[in-house]
Amino acid sequence: MTTLVSKSIRVINYRANANAVLGGLWAAVIATAATLSFFGLKSFNEAKADLRDQARTYAHLIAAHDRYGLTLADALVLGVMDQLTWADFNEPMSPERHAQVVEVLKRHSARLPGIASFTIIGADGIRRAGVVNKDGTDLSTRGYFQAIKGGKDSFISNAEEGLASGKNGIHVARRFAGKDNSFGGVVVLNLAVQDVFYPFYLSLNLGPNTRTTIQDAQRALLVFPASPDPSVVANTSPTVVKMIASGAAHGFSAYTDPVDHIERVTAFERLEGSNVVATVSLPVAEALASARFALWTAFFGSLASFLTGVGATVIIARTRLIADARDQALKADGEKRKFIQNVNAAIEEERRSIAVEIHDELNATVIGARLESQNILALAGKMPATDEVQKVKKGAQSIVGLTLNLYERGRAIVTRLRPEVLDTLGLVGAVDEMVRNYDQLNPDCRFSFQTFGDLNNLDGALSIAAYRIVQEALSNVVKHSQATQAAVVVSVPSDGERLRLSIRDNGKGFDASAASRGIGAIGMTERVFAFSGTIEFRTAPGKGTEVDVDLPLKRTEAA
């Protein structure tokens, strides 16, 4: 009875603790969602307010800059007009007077950088003088001339091409009147947009999808970035246009452009003393991206908290299953490594057997061929010295040389198959012998070998694996790399915990991301894997190839 009560109490306590944990978890979920939502909405509202303030600030800066440029340009025009006479506009000028007028224009042009042209036009629309020296040009069809001749005292044109300078700009023009107030001509200067306006707009770094205009309610004097049709008020809210027409000094509105379907907020400010305003339209999406991200973060944070609560129980229940699966995976990994070692051992044994058979057969065949060729040479020596006998002697001597060469090459192949040199010379001596053989047999490539650290008393199986890895790498150098230099470095760092192999060449390399791994690379990787080591290939087209291998000297129980 006592035991039953004790178990019941433990169950009740377990359930109470679980309920307490779940209650606390869901309380945290609700608190997190509320907090994230509050800060997300706050960030969104603040971002909208910042965007409005930013647009107003930019509009104020542009208005101040452009007001200064246009005002100074108009003052320069007035300053030039004070020094001109009716005769300068409507009668032939002497060369001396022409030079004086041009000098006046140049002196005033120097006061405002960015003036592309400064011109005096007669009442007939013909250019009398200008800083660009294109006198006699008919300008009677130009918009500013028509507006001034039609009765306006001053006129500011749209951004249009300058006929004299060839530069796109805003023309600031004023009417020159005679003593009887009759129309005498026009003085006009061209403010190049690329020199006066655009550099300042670029310095503001407004960002993509931003629009800036100098305009009134009917036309745009300047659109930045440049519009193919500057006569149209581009990307401006109709509400803003109405406010401009009503004479408002500044204002603000939101608008979605029907052309590019981008929502923008537009702020404008009037250039003091004129009916022209500067507008700035900033895209909403970019400015509010962070705020929207915060809202989505709140949503996904709440969802993540919910999923965390649901998954907590599942995770606890499955923890032991995961641990068991991990143990089984480690065991299977160890068995795989052991299997690879056994396969490599079997391959080495088969190589030994093949090497013995090749050596015996090759040795017997080569010796027989050499003895027969020597017999032929001896018999030919006893025959009369004719041309045919001399050819036989030469052929027999050639066979002797070829058999010796065949024996040497066959011996090199047998050595690669059966590295008994490891037993007598150790890993360093065996690799050194291998590198020297590659260097002798491949005159187009210089092979070198270096060692560092204590390389004595290496494990036999590890030495064979290292030997085969170097052998595979050098074989790839000879077959594929077209290298002229190859270097092998075998070392044991000062910590004495690993054997390091480094094989480098200056060959053609390859694109590691596009190339498939060959048999040699797979063989090297499997040998490294069997000893719980690491291997890294670094290469690129035209950059050669580097192979770095780390093999642990102290093998763990898992390995």
ROBA-231223 format. One record per residue (C-alpha): residue number from 1; chain; x, y, z. Coordinates in steps of 0.02 Angstrom, whole numbers, always signed. Example, Ala and Ser with C-alpha at 12.3 -4.5 7.8 and 13.67 -1.06 7.14 Angstrom:
BEGIN
  pos  unit    east   north      up
    1     A    +615    -225    +390
    2     A    +684     -53    +357
This chain:
BEGIN
  pos  unit    east   north      up
    1     A      +0      +0      +0
    2     A    +142    +119     +45
    3     A    +231     +80    -119
    4     A     +73    +112    -221
    5     A     +47    +280    -134
    6     A    +230    +326    -163
    7     A    +216    +287    -349
    8     A     +55    +386    -361
    9     A    +137    +535    -278
   10     A    +284    +525    -401
   11     A    +165    +522    -549
   12     A     +68    +671    -479
   13     A    +231    +766    -449
   14     A    +290    +725    -626
   15     A    +127    +787    -701
   16     A    +130    +942    -594
   17     A    +308    +981    -646
   18     A    +265    +950    -829
   19     A    +113   +1064    -817
   20     A    +218   +1197    -732
   21     A    +349   +1185    -869
   22     A    +218   +1195   -1006
   23     A    +130   +1339    -920
   24     A    +292   +1435    -904
   25     A    +335   +1394   -1084
   26     A    +169   +1460   -1152
   27     A    +180   +1613   -1041
   28     A    +350   +1646   -1118
   29     A    +276   +1619   -1292
   30     A    +138   +1747   -1262
   31     A    +258   +1872   -1184
   32     A    +381   +1851   -1327
   33     A    +247   +1874   -1459
   34     A    +178   +2030   -1373
   35     A    +351   +2105   -1353
   36     A    +402   +2071   -1532
   37     A    +237   +2141   -1598
   38     A    +254   +2299   -1494
   39     A    +432   +2334   -1551
   40     A    +392   +2283   -1730
   41     A    +247   +2406   -1742
   42     A    +348   +2541   -1654
   43     A    +492   +2516   -1775
   44     A    +373   +2523   -1924
   45     A    +291   +2687   -1867
   46     A    +459   +2765   -1828
   47     A    +524   +2714   -1999
   48     A    +377   +2800   -2084
   49     A    +406   +2959   -1984
   50     A    +592   +2953   -2023
   51     A    +554   +2932   -2208
   52     A    +444   +3088   -2209
   53     A    +576   +3188   -2115
   54     A    +710   +3126   -2233
   55     A    +610   +3177   -2388
   56     A    +578   +3351   -2314
   57     A    +762   +3372   -2272
   58     A    +818   +3323   -2446
   59     A    +690   +3438   -2525
   60     A    +752   +3582   -2417
   61     A    +934   +3549   -2463
   62     A    +896   +3538   -2649
   63     A    +788   +3693   -2644
   64     A    +926   +3791   -2556
   65     A   +1058   +3732   -2680
   66     A    +954   +3761   -2836
   67     A    +888   +3928   -2773
   68     A   +1067   +3987   -2753
   69     A   +1116   +3929   -2928
   70     A    +965   +4002   -3018
   71     A    +968   +4164   -2917
   72     A   +1152   +4191   -2952
   73     A   +1125   +4149   -3136
   74     A    +987   +4281   -3148
   75     A   +1099   +4407   -3059
   76     A   +1238   +4374   -3184
   77     A   +1117   +4402   -3329
   78     A   +1063   +4568   -3252
   79     A   +1244   +4615   -3222
   80     A   +1286   +4587   -3406
   81     A   +1132   +4684   -3465
   82     A   +1189   +4837   -3367
   83     A   +1345   +4844   -3476
   84     A   +1257   +4825   -3645
   85     A   +1174   +4948   -3763
   86     A   +1035   +4941   -3893
   87     A   +1169   +4945   -4028
   88     A   +1252   +4788   -3958
   89     A   +1091   +4692   -3992
   90     A   +1029   +4766   -4154
   91     A   +1174   +4847   -4247
   92     A   +1337   +4775   -4316
   93     A   +1473   +4774   -4183
   94     A   +1650   +4826   -4219
   95     A   +1784   +4696   -4182
   96     A   +1842   +4799   -4034
   97     A   +1666   +4811   -3960
   98     A   +1635   +4626   -3995
   99     A   +1793   +4582   -3899
  100     A   +1738   +4693   -3754
  101     A   +1566   +4611   -3747
  102     A   +1640   +4436   -3752
  103     A   +1760   +4482   -3613
  104     A   +1613   +4542   -3507
  105     A   +1522   +4377   -3537
  106     A   +1676   +4275   -3494
  107     A   +1710   +4374   -3336
  108     A   +1533   +4347   -3274
  109     A   +1535   +4163   -3326
  110     A   +1686   +4133   -3214
  111     A   +1584   +4184   -3061
  112     A   +1475   +4026   -3071
  113     A   +1556   +3859   -3117
  114     A   +1449   +3756   -3235
  115     A   +1393   +3892   -3356
  116     A   +1399   +3804   -3524
  117     A   +1359   +3960   -3628
  118     A   +1324   +4146   -3605
  119     A   +1244   +4229   -3756
  120     A   +1175   +4395   -3822
  121     A   +1032   +4376   -3948
  122     A    +964   +4517   -4054
  123     A    +781   +4559   -4078
  124     A    +787   +4459   -4241
  125     A    +838   +4301   -4146
  126     A   +1018   +4300   -4213
  127     A   +1162   +4269   -4092
  128     A   +1268   +4427   -4081
  129     A   +1404   +4367   -3961
  130     A   +1438   +4224   -3841
  131     A   +1574   +4137   -3743
  132     A   +1569   +3986   -3860
  133     A   +1605   +4088   -4018
  134     A   +1458   +4032   -4127
  135     A   +1397   +4203   -4183
  136     A   +1263   +4214   -4316
  137     A   +1163   +4062   -4256
  138     A    +975   +4079   -4276
  139     A    +896   +4055   -4104
  140     A    +726   +4130   -4143
  141     A    +638   +3961   -4124
  142     A    +706   +3924   -3951
  143     A    +574   +3916   -3813
  144     A    +657   +4046   -3702
  145     A    +670   +4171   -3848
  146     A    +488   +4145   -3896
  147     A    +433   +4168   -3714
  148     A    +534   +4329   -3691
  149     A    +480   +4399   -3860
  150     A    +301   +4356   -3813
  151     A    +307   +4476   -3668
  152     A    +394   +4392   -3520
  153     A    +531   +4490   -3434
  154     A    +621   +4330   -3379
  155     A    +609   +4145   -3416
  156     A    +683   +3984   -3348
  157     A    +678   +3842   -3474
  158     A    +666   +3655   -3454
  159     A    +827   +3556   -3456
  160     A    +861   +3557   -3644
  161     A   +1009   +3541   -3761
  162     A   +1117   +3694   -3787
  163     A   +1142   +3727   -3973
  164     A   +1307   +3816   -3946
  165     A   +1384   +3715   -3806
  166     A   +1303   +3547   -3846
  167     A   +1270   +3524   -3660
  168     A   +1100   +3487   -3586
  169     A   +1053   +3627   -3467
  170     A    +927   +3749   -3395
  171     A    +925   +3916   -3488
  172     A    +901   +4072   -3382
  173     A    +848   +4216   -3497
  174     A    +799   +4401   -3478
  175     A    +723   +4531   -3596
  176     A    +826   +4680   -3651
  177     A    +713   +4831   -3681
  178     A    +744   +4995   -3768
  179     A    +708   +5165   -3695
  180     A    +530   +5154   -3758
  181     A    +516   +4980   -3680
  182     A    +519   +4899   -3852
  183     A    +589   +4723   -3869
  184     A    +775   +4737   -3904
  185     A    +840   +4559   -3878
  186     A    +880   +4425   -3751
  187     A   +1026   +4386   -3636
  188     A   +1031   +4200   -3592
  189     A   +1148   +4082   -3503
  190     A   +1147   +3892   -3499
  191     A   +1171   +3807   -3329
  192     A   +1237   +3634   -3376
  193     A   +1141   +3505   -3274
  194     A   +1291   +3386   -3273
  195     A   +1400   +3521   -3193
  196     A   +1282   +3625   -3084
  197     A   +1139   +3512   -3027
  198     A   +1180   +3328   -3048
  199     A   +1343   +3326   -2944
  200     A   +1248   +3394   -2794
  201     A   +1107   +3267   -2815
  202     A   +1234   +3127   -2828
  203     A   +1322   +3187   -2671
  204     A   +1160   +3163   -2574
  205     A   +1167   +2976   -2614
  206     A    +978   +2962   -2619
  207     A    +980   +2779   -2671
  208     A    +890   +2679   -2805
  209     A    +714   +2718   -2868
  210     A    +726   +2897   -2803
  211     A    +662   +3043   -2907
  212     A    +708   +3228   -2895
  213     A    +629   +3370   -2996
  214     A    +636   +3557   -3016
  215     A    +461   +3602   -3075
  216     A    +306   +3706   -3065
  217     A    +127   +3644   -3077
  218     A    +132   +3628   -3268
  219     A    +308   +3571   -3314
  220     A    +468   +3496   -3250
  221     A    +622   +3601   -3278
  222     A    +736   +3459   -3226
  223     A    +710   +3275   -3184
  224     A    +844   +3170   -3098
  225     A    +881   +3034   -3143
  226     A    +856   +3103   -3319
  227     A    +686   +3069   -3398
  228     A    +667   +3039   -3586
  229     A    +528   +3170   -3585
  230     A    +576   +3311   -3464
  231     A    +422   +3412   -3516
  232     A    +316   +3291   -3413
  233     A    +305   +3307   -3224
  234     A    +377   +3134   -3190
  235     A    +338   +3027   -3037
  236     A    +250   +3166   -2942
  237     A     +93   +3143   -2838
  238     A     -62   +3233   -2907
  239     A     -90   +3296   -2730
  240     A     +82   +3377   -2734
  241     A     +45   +3456   -2903
  242     A    -115   +3532   -2833
  243     A     -24   +3600   -2681
  244     A    +109   +3678   -2794
  245     A     -27   +3758   -2901
  246     A    -110   +3828   -2745
  247     A     +51   +3919   -2699
  248     A    +101   +3811   -2549
  249     A    +280   +3841   -2492
  250     A    +307   +3659   -2444
  251     A    +209   +3497   -2429
  252     A    +208   +3309   -2421
  253     A    +111   +3165   -2501
  254     A    +118   +2977   -2536
  255     A     +88   +2909   -2711
  256     A    +106   +2748   -2812
  257     A    +177   +2783   -2983
  258     A     +67   +2704   -3120
  259     A    +219   +2678   -3234
  260     A    +338   +2578   -3124
  261     A    +209   +2537   -2987
  262     A    +328   +2594   -2850
  263     A    +254   +2679   -2697
  264     A    +346   +2840   -2652
  265     A    +329   +2980   -2528
  266     A    +356   +3153   -2604
  267     A    +407   +3311   -2514
  268     A    +426   +3481   -2598
  269     A    +490   +3653   -2552
  270     A    +470   +3812   -2652
  271     A    +624   +3907   -2709
  272     A    +603   +4073   -2619
  273     A    +546   +4214   -2731
  274     A    +491   +4102   -2875
  275     A    +350   +3989   -2931
  276     A    +471   +3843   -2947
  277     A    +485   +3703   -2818
  278     A    +610   +3564   -2783
  279     A    +534   +3391   -2754
  280     A    +608   +3230   -2685
  281     A    +517   +3063   -2703
  282     A    +585   +2921   -2596
  283     A    +532   +2738   -2619
  284     A    +435   +2668   -2472
  285     A    +485   +2486   -2492
  286     A    +672   +2511   -2466
  287     A    +649   +2630   -2319
  288     A    +526   +2518   -2228
  289     A    +612   +2354   -2268
  290     A    +692   +2342   -2096
  291     A    +528   +2385   -2010
  292     A    +433   +2255   -2111
  293     A    +570   +2132   -2070
  294     A    +542   +2169   -1886
  295     A    +355   +2132   -1906
  296     A    +391   +1968   -1994
  297     A    +520   +1929   -1860
  298     A    +385   +1953   -1728
  299     A    +269   +1835   -1822
  300     A    +398   +1701   -1851
  301     A    +465   +1723   -1675
  302     A    +293   +1686   -1606
  303     A    +275   +1539   -1723
  304     A    +446   +1476   -1674
  305     A    +401   +1489   -1490
  306     A    +242   +1390   -1521
  307     A    +336   +1256   -1617
  308     A    +465   +1253   -1478
  309     A    +330   +1215   -1351
  310     A    +256   +1078   -1460
  311     A    +424   +1004   -1500
  312     A    +494   +1008   -1323
  313     A    +401    +850   -1272
  314     A    +447    +760   -1432
  315     A    +630    +808   -1412
  316     A    +636    +742   -1234
  317     A    +553    +579   -1286
  318     A    +670    +553   -1431
  319     A    +832    +601   -1345
  320     A    +876    +422   -1298
  321     A    +830    +359   -1472
  322     A    +946    +489   -1548
  323     A   +1086    +438   -1429
  324     A   +1062    +255   -1476
  325     A   +1063    +299   -1659
  326     A   +1222    +400   -1635
  327     A   +1308    +252   -1550
  328     A   +1255    +138   -1692
  329     A   +1319    +263   -1820
  330     A   +1487    +274   -1733
  331     A   +1497     +85   -1728
  332     A   +1453     +71   -1912
  333     A   +1581    +206   -1952
  334     A   +1715    +110   -1859
  335     A   +1669     -51   -1949
  336     A   +1678     +39   -2116
  337     A   +1851    +106   -2077
  338     A   +1907     -68   -2024
  339     A   +1836    -141   -2184
  340     A   +1931     -13   -2288
  341     A   +2092     -59   -2196
  342     A   +2061    -243   -2229
  343     A   +2028    -207   -2413
  344     A   +2188    -106   -2426
  345     A   +2285    -245   -2338
  346     A   +2214    -372   -2461
  347     A   +2260    -260   -2606
  348     A   +2438    -241   -2541
  349     A   +2453    -429   -2524
  350     A   +2387    -453   -2701
  351     A   +2510    -323   -2763
  352     A   +2652    -418   -2679
  353     A   +2598    -579   -2765
  354     A   +2582    -494   -2934
  355     A   +2750    -409   -2910
  356     A   +2836    -576   -2874
  357     A   +2757    -657   -3028
  358     A   +2799    -510   -3141
  359     A   +2977    -502   -3076
  360     A   +3009    -689   -3102
  361     A   +2932    -695   -3275
  362     A   +3010    -532   -3331
  363     A   +3180    -578   -3263
  364     A   +3181    -747   -3349
  365     A   +3119    -676   -3515
  366     A   +3240    -529   -3514
  367     A   +3389    -641   -3470
  368     A   +3343    -761   -3609
  369     A   +3326    -621   -3736
  370     A   +3492    -547   -3682
  371     A   +3585    -716   -3693
  372     A   +3512    -752   -3865
  373     A   +3562    -581   -3929
  374     A   +3739    -609   -3860
  375     A   +3747    -778   -3949
  376     A   +3693    -693   -4110
  377     A   +3828    -563   -4083
  378     A   +3960    -699   -4053
  379     A   +3911    -795   -4210
  380     A   +3913    -638   -4314
  381     A   +4089    -603   -4252
  382     A   +4149    -767   -4330
  383     A   +4074    -727   -4501
  384     A   +4158    -623   -4638
  385     A   +4137    -436   -4607
  386     A   +4004    -395   -4737
  387     A   +3873    -257   -4728
  388     A   +3738    -383   -4683
  389     A   +3843    -454   -4541
  390     A   +3876    -279   -4474
  391     A   +3688    -244   -4474
  392     A   +3660    -409   -4379
  393     A   +3792    -359   -4250
  394     A   +3713    -187   -4230
  395     A   +3539    -262   -4209
  396     A   +3603    -387   -4080
  397     A   +3687    -248   -3981
  398     A   +3526    -146   -3989
  399     A   +3427    -293   -3920
  400     A   +3549    -308   -3774
  401     A   +3521    -123   -3734
  402     A   +3334    -137   -3751
  403     A   +3325    -288   -3636
  404     A   +3426    -197   -3503
  405     A   +3312     -45   -3520
  406     A   +3158    -158   -3512
  407     A   +3225    -238   -3354
  408     A   +3253     -69   -3271
  409     A   +3076      -7   -3314
  410     A   +3000    -172   -3261
  411     A   +3096    -163   -3098
  412     A   +3024     +12   -3067
  413     A   +2849     -56   -3095
  414     A   +2881    -202   -2978
  415     A   +2946     -81   -2846
  416     A   +2785     +18   -2857
  417     A   +2682    -140   -2839
  418     A   +2785    -215   -2700
  419     A   +2861     -81   -2587
  420     A   +2977    -195   -2487
  421     A   +3087     -41   -2485
  422     A   +2976     +16   -2341
  423     A   +3041    -129   -2237
  424     A   +3223     -86   -2270
  425     A   +3227    +104   -2295
  426     A   +3071    +157   -2199
  427     A   +2943    +283   -2262
  428     A   +3069    +424   -2292
  429     A   +3188    +315   -2391
  430     A   +3048    +234   -2490
  431     A   +2969    +400   -2538
  432     A   +3141    +471   -2580
  433     A   +3174    +321   -2694
  434     A   +3003    +343   -2775
  435     A   +3030    +529   -2806
  436     A   +3201    +498   -2883
  437     A   +3127    +367   -3000
  438     A   +2991    +487   -3056
  439     A   +3123    +622   -3082
  440     A   +3231    +507   -3191
  441     A   +3087    +437   -3294
  442     A   +3006    +608   -3326
  443     A   +3138    +732   -3388
  444     A   +3006    +866   -3424
  445     A   +2962    +882   -3239
  446     A   +3079    +915   -3093
  447     A   +3029    +815   -2937
  448     A   +3095    +861   -2762
  449     A   +3074    +787   -2587
  450     A   +3093    +860   -2411
  451     A   +3062    +796   -2235
  452     A   +3037    +880   -2066
  453     A   +3017    +815   -1889
  454     A   +3040    +643   -1811
  455     A   +2987    +513   -1940
  456     A   +3057    +360   -1852
  457     A   +2954    +216   -1784
  458     A   +2800    +247   -1891
  459     A   +2663    +116   -1891
  460     A   +2684      -8   -2035
  461     A   +2505      +7   -2099
  462     A   +2515    +197   -2086
  463     A   +2679    +198   -2183
  464     A   +2602     +94   -2323
  465     A   +2450    +210   -2331
  466     A   +2561    +365   -2337
  467     A   +2672    +285   -2470
  468     A   +2521    +243   -2579
  469     A   +2446    +417   -2557
  470     A   +2607    +499   -2618
  471     A   +2617    +371   -2760
  472     A   +2438    +410   -2818
  473     A   +2471    +597   -2810
  474     A   +2633    +588   -2910
  475     A   +2551    +473   -3037
  476     A   +2415    +605   -3063
  477     A   +2551    +737   -3085
  478     A   +2634    +635   -3223
  479     A   +2471    +586   -3310
  480     A   +2367    +745   -3302
  481     A   +2453    +901   -3236
  482     A   +2580    +945   -3374
  483     A   +2685   +1016   -3232
  484     A   +2868   +1064   -3242
  485     A   +2896   +1057   -3053
  486     A   +2825    +945   -2917
  487     A   +2872    +942   -2732
  488     A   +2837    +815   -2594
  489     A   +2852    +859   -2409
  490     A   +2831    +729   -2271
  491     A   +2834    +795   -2093
  492     A   +2783    +767   -1913
  493     A   +2742    +931   -1820
  494     A   +2820    +968   -1652
  495     A   +2667    +905   -1560
  496     A   +2703    +731   -1629
  497     A   +2519    +692   -1652
  498     A   +2502    +678   -1841
  499     A   +2594    +637   -2001
  500     A   +2577    +772   -2134
  501     A   +2595    +745   -2321
  502     A   +2603    +889   -2444
  503     A   +2612    +864   -2634
  504     A   +2617   +1019   -2744
  505     A   +2640   +1049   -2930
  506     A   +2638   +1199   -3047
  507     A   +2533   +1113   -3180
  508     A   +2375   +1165   -3269
  509     A   +2262   +1130   -3120
  510     A   +2074   +1112   -3142
  511     A   +1907   +1183   -3088
  512     A   +1872   +1088   -2927
  513     A   +1689   +1141   -2927
  514     A   +1658   +1072   -3102
  515     A   +1775    +922   -3111
  516     A   +1724    +747   -3058
  517     A   +1840    +655   -2940
  518     A   +1948    +522   -3025
  519     A   +1999    +351   -2962
  520     A   +2164    +418   -2894
  521     A   +2081    +552   -2788
  522     A   +1952    +427   -2725
  523     A   +2089    +304   -2679
  524     A   +2185    +435   -2582
  525     A   +2027    +493   -2493
  526     A   +1979    +316   -2441
  527     A   +2152    +281   -2371
  528     A   +2146    +442   -2271
  529     A   +1970    +402   -2212
  530     A   +2025    +230   -2152
  531     A   +2149    +313   -2033
  532     A   +2028    +449   -1973
  533     A   +2132    +581   -2061
  534     A   +2092    +732   -2167
  535     A   +2134    +773   -2349
  536     A   +2115    +939   -2441
  537     A   +2130    +975   -2627
  538     A   +2167   +1156   -2678
  539     A   +2173   +1194   -2864
  540     A   +2112   +1312   -3000
  541     A   +2138   +1320   -3188
  542     A   +2316   +1377   -3222
  543     A   +2361   +1382   -3036
  544     A   +2430   +1207   -3009
  545     A   +2368   +1082   -2879
  546     A   +2403   +1061   -2692
  547     A   +2359    +905   -2593
  548     A   +2375    +914   -2402
  549     A   +2349    +760   -2295
  550     A   +2346    +742   -2104
  551     A   +2354    +565   -2032
  552     A   +2343    +545   -1842
  553     A   +2487    +448   -1765
  554     A   +2391    +405   -1606
  555     A   +2236    +310   -1658
  556     A   +2087    +313   -1540
  557     A   +1979    +164   -1495
  558     A   +1840    +229   -1607
  559     A   +1960    +238   -1754
